[in-house]
């Protein structure tokens, strides 16, 4: 064994020991206000994303109340750890080496209350379940969102939309948590909404709850519209496959799926990462695709679209993790 080999092994073991030391101590900090089963180490993100792709998160934390979430956010920033907030795992591609620091999963933070034409909703609720609740209450305005995957917090964060509707059209206000764990209330006009964008993408505040402003309607008519939208999704989108939804933002004056289809890229794949044969605007994990496969596929599509149409495709999906 060479000196270089010996130094490499010593360095590797030291890093492992150092990581173990810090992991153990941070775990102790979290156990002051969380149960042990709410704190997971080296949790594979592939188990928590609709793509089914992603390496391990150092810490995967599952708060069950808004107060617990505030405490996790506060201590994470106090300790200088990176933080990522995970809702339903849609619209997300996690790199193969995983996520350093803390991932907070909001799925355990649930609740919905009606107040007149308003719905008070916890951020961890799925967007679909909120749309269904609105229908039961006879409130219209969320029909377009009935099939949007992921959490309502994630939808508010990225201004999700479909069928000419956007979340920004129905958000009355949002309560978020800043880096100190303090609550911040923002009305719609202070959220800086635009296409697939909100202020929360910039200010690192964590969305806790949302007030949605809807309008009275007839439940059977609302359901009929939701059923129609969902029928369109089932017939046109690869809902049976592992996907993060529409992969690219819509460039002005163009349709992404149409350009990709005209390039005869339906079914084109890199490893198990594939352009859907059902809808060219969707990329799917057709088995055991890695993030590297998916990124290479995205890059190749961007290159070919750029060369043919002189259009730059920008990902709509969020790409996170260690390279």
N, C-alpha and C positions, 0 to 999 in steps of 0.2 A: 504493500500500500504506500502510495506517495505521500509526501508532506501535504500537498494540496488536497488529496483525498481526506486525510486526517482532519485538516482544518475545516473542510466542508462539513464533515460529519459532526464535529464539535459545534460548529455554527448552527447546523440544523437542529441538534439536540437542545442547544441553548435557547433558540427561538421557541421550540416546542415547550420547554420548561417555563419560559417567560410568558407565553400565551396561557399556559395552564394556570400560572400564578394569578395573572390578571383576570382570567375568566372566573376563577374561584372567588376572588375578592369582589368583583362586580356582582356576581350571583348573590353574595351575602347582602349587598346593598339593596338589591331588588326584593329579597325575602323579608325585608322590614315591612313591606306593605302588599306583597303578593304571596299567594300560596306557591309551594314548590312546583306543583304541576302546571303553573302558569309561566314557568321559566324553562325554556328549552335551549340547549346548546347544540351547535352544529346541525341545525334543522335544515333538511334539504328543501330549497325553495321550489323545486320541481313538483313537490307535493301540494303546493299552494298557489300555482299559477294555471290559468286555462291553457297555456301553451304546453304545460308539463315539462318545462325546461328550467334549469337553474341549479347552481351548486349550493353549498351550505351557508346559512346565516350564523354568525358567531352567537348571537342571542336572538331568539324568536319569542317575543313576549305577547301574552294573550290577556290583556286587561278585560274586565267584565263590567266596569263602571267608568263613567267619565272622570270621576275623582282618581281612580287608579291610573287612567291614561295620563292625566295631568301630572301625577307623581312620577311616572316613568319618563315623560318628556323632560320634566325639570331635572331629574337626577342624571339623565343621559347627557344633557347639554352641560350640566355642572361638571361632569367628569370628562368632557371633551370627546365623547364618543360619537361617531357618525350615526345618524338616525334616518330610517326609512319607514314610512307608514304604508301598510298593506291593507287594502280592502278586500275585494273579491278576487283579486289576482288576474283580472282581465286587463287588456291593453298594456301588458307588461312582458318584457323579455329580460331574464336574469342571466348574467354571464356564468360560464361554467365553473369559475373559481369561487363563486358565491358572493356574499355580501358581508363586508366587515362592519363591526359595530352592532347596532341594535335594529331589529325589525319589529315594529309594533303591528300586530294583527288586530283590526278593529271589529272583526266579525262577532265578538261576544258582547259588543255594546249595541243593544237593541232597544227599540221602543218607538211607538207611534201614537200620537194623540190628535184628535180633531178639535178644532176651535173655530166654529163657523165655517168659512171657506178656506181656513188655514190648516195645514198639517204640520205638526211638530214632530220631526223625525230624527232619530239617532243615526249617526254617520255609518254605523256598521250594518244597517239594514240593506238588503239587496234592492237594487233599483226596481227589479221586477215586482218584488213583494210590496213595495210602496205604491207602484202603479195599480196593483190589484186592490190594495186597501182603498185607494182613491176611488176606484170603481165601486166598491162595496158601499162607500159613503155617498155615492152619487155626485162625486166631484170630477169635473172634466179639466183637461189640460195636460195630463200625463200619458195620454194614449200612445204618443210617439215613443215613449220610453219603456213600454211594456216588455220589450224583448232585449233591451240593452243589458249586457252582462255586467257583473261586478256590483260594487256597493254604491249606495246613493252618495256617500262621501267622496268616492272616487269620481262619480259622475259630476258632482259639483266642482271638484278640484280641476277637472279638465274640460268643463263645459261640454259634456257629452251630448250628442244629438243624433237624430235619425228622422227621416221622412218630414223634412222641413221644420222640425222642432228642435229646440235646444234647451238644456236645463236652465240656462240664464233667463229664459222667458218666464219661468215660474218660481224662481228663487226670490223670496221676500227678504230674508236675512240669514246670516250664518254666525254661529258662535264657534270660535276657534280658540286654540291654546297656543300662547307664544312660548319662547324658549325658557322663560322663567316659570312656566306652568300657570301663568295668569290667563284669565278669560278675556277674550276680545270679541265684541259684537260688531259685525259689519252689515250694513244694508246693501241691497243689490247694487246701488250706484257706486259703492265704494269697493266693489270686488274686481273692478277693471276687466269685465268680461269682454272677450272677443272670440273669434273662431278657435276652438280647442285650447283656450287659455283663460286663466284667472290669476288674481294676485297671489293666490296660495302657491303657485309655482315659483314665486320669487321670494316670498317673505318667510318661508319655513314654518309658518303657523300650521298647526294640526287641526283639521276640522272635527268638531265634536258633535254638533247638531245643526239642523237646518230647519227653517220655516219655509214651507212651500205655499204659494198663493194660487189657488185654483178657482174655478167657477162652478156654480151649480149645473148639474146635467142630469140626464136620465140614465140610470145604471145600465139598462139593457142596450141603449145606444152606445154608451161608452164601451161596454164589453164587445159589441159588434165591431167597433172601430179597432179595438185592440186585437181581436181575433183576425181581422183582415190584415193588419200589419204583421202579425206573427205568422200568418199563412204565407205572406210574401217572403219573410225571412226563411221559413222552412224550405220553400221551393227554390230560392235563389242563393242561399248562403250555406256553407258547409258546417251546419250546426252539429253534425254528428262527429266531427273531427276536432282534434285539439288545435285551437286557434286563439289568437288574441284579438280577434275581430278585424276590422279594416286596418290594414298595415300602414298605409300612407295617407297623409293629408291630401285633400282635394286641391290641386293647383287650379288657379283661376282660368276658366275657359276650357278645361279639359276634364275627362273622366279617366281615373286611374285604371279601373278594370278594363275599359275599352282599349286603352293604349297597350296594356300588357297582353291582352288577347290578340290584338292586331300584330304583335310581335311574335305570336305563336308560342307563347311561354306557358300556356295552360299545361299543367302536369310536369313542367320543368322542375328538376330537383337538384339539391346538393345534399348528399346523404339522405336522411329521412326528412329534411326540410323541403317542402314542396309548394309550388303555386297550385292552389286549388283548381281542380278541373271543373268545379261547379261555379266558382266566381273568382275571376283572376285577381280581384283586389284583395283576396284573402290568402295568406300564407298559412300552411298547416304543418303540424308535427305528425308525420305519417308513420310514426313508430317510436324510434329512440333518437330523434334529432338532438344534436347539441346546439348550444348557443352559437358556437363557431360556425356550424352548418347554416343556421338561420341568418347570421350576419353576412356570410358569404353570398347567400341567395339574395338578400336585400341589396347588397352592393352590386351584384350582377344585373339585377333588374334596373337599379338606378342608372347604371352605365349604359345599358341598351336604350332606355327611354331618353336619356340625355343625348345620345348619338342620333337617334331617329327623329325625335320631336323637339329637341333643344329645350326640354322641360326638366327642371330639377325636382325630383320627388323627395319630400321630407317625411321621415317616419312619423306616424301618429302615435305609435306605441312608444312607451317609455323604456329605455334601455339602461339597466343599472348593474352594478356589481364590479368585481375586481377583474381587470383584464389580464 
